Amino acid sequence: MPDFGSTQQDFPTRLCRLDLWLNPVFDQIIATEPNVGLSVLPASGDDARTLAGLKTAHAYHVSAAKDELPRQWFVSAELIAQCPDLVCVSSGGAGYDTVDVPACTAAGIAVVNQAGGNAASVAEHTYALLLAVQRRVVESHQRLRHDTGFSREDLMGHEIHGTVIGLVGIGQIGTRVARIAQGFGMRVIAHDPLLDADTIRSRGAEPVSLAELLAQSDVVSLHCPLDASTRGLIDARAFAAMKPDAVFISTARGGIHDEAALHDALCGGHLRGAGLDVWQQEPPARDTPLLGLPNVVATFHTAGVTHEARRNVAQSSARQLLMMLRGERPPQLINPEVWPVTAARIAALK
């Protein structure tokens, strides 16, 4: 494993990552670039060493898992202030909750994510949750293990064929969800304030307002990022505005929906069920009320955690970091307005 030592200072550019799990293809790709020295620093146990490494880094691959990454290694304004040479940051996922993008922009640091790298996996997981809820898969499994004397009709579920699925966000993941929906015979509507109506139609959905989506959908599925505009977006009023017997699915980010309000909507009988991969705190506490409901199917933010997706994300991150360190504009810039400043800073390294 690469290590940060005095020899690393001999490389023209220095890239750091922490020793959290990462597909080996990341290190393999970085190793093909002779002008980049890779440091793998401890996420815990030796903060002084890790900080010393980051202070002299030009590039930083940072985990996107907010509840797995120690807070001091988030790309915050405080950390940036101690890293004057940092020119580019890569988030190890489609999300970038662990990166203060405005602070990076102010400091001339380019930020990339890996949108699309896990899109197929997350889209598939969306339907794993939806089908498990509609066909009562987990409930059936548990009753077969623990109960006797019940009939198949006691576990009767519902088809998704002929239903309306409403997508809140139709980026790379949402577009795949829309494509799969057509195969199931579902009608797709979508709300995405970042896209015009023609683009939404080209991605396989009919554009609607959020209010229309909530009122018309048999299934509401979240595929938007967590930011200031979406935090708390699906609250008690939104759940109340959904069709009676609707199903709620989220493979997006915890914090977009209000967990307490969802619990109330389910317990009150307004919603049929929910499939949840994301949580305000991950993993959620075992006594989290939603986990105690029979019509909730829960997973541990694993929608994008497949062997294929993790390899894709690691590969994408490594390639984008090397592109930036060569002065080439990467394809997944989160803050494109900073690129001229970043490019000039990178040119000064050579």
Secondary structure, DSSP 4 states (H G I P E B T S, - for coil): ----SGGGGGSSEEEEEESS---THHHHHHTT-TTEEEEEE-SSS-HHHHHHHHHT-SEEEE---TTTS-GGGSB-HHHHHT-TT--EEEESSS--TTB-HHHHHHTT-EEE--TTTTHHHHHHHHHHHHHHHHTTHHHHHHHHHH--S--GGGG-----TT-EEEEE--SHHHHHHHHHHHHTT-EEEEE-TTS-HHHHHHTT-EE--HHHHHHH-SEEEE----STTTTT-B-HHHHHHSPTTEEEEE-S-TTSB-HHHHHHHHHTTSEEEEEE---SSSSPPTT-GGGG-TTEEE-SS-TT-SHHHHHHHHHHHHHHHHHHHTTPPPTTBS-GGGHHHHHHHHHHH-
